[in-house]
Amino acid sequence: DAPLGAKTRYRQADAACTFAPLAGALATAGGASSPGGFALHFSTPQWAVTPGQSAVLYDGEVCLGGGVIESTTAAHAAEKAIA
């Protein structure tokens, strides 16, 4: 999978990430999503990503879509504490 970019804050530079659909997430013929969701896995730790905010996914300058953040993980918390 080619890396994509995502924004979780207004005027933020795209952050490299990979996209993973979650079980039950399907795109409709019109491009809208059906119930389900997706996960974004970022290449580097992201600052203050908070449930309730929006995440918008890009392929270069093309907006692929987005959604409201339901949850986050602290996968890089140990790396941030050490650095």
Summary of the structure (lengths in Angstrom):
residues: 83
radius of gyration: 13.3
end to end distance: 28.8
largest distance: 46.3
contacts: 172
relative contact order: 0.23
helix: 7%
strand: 37%
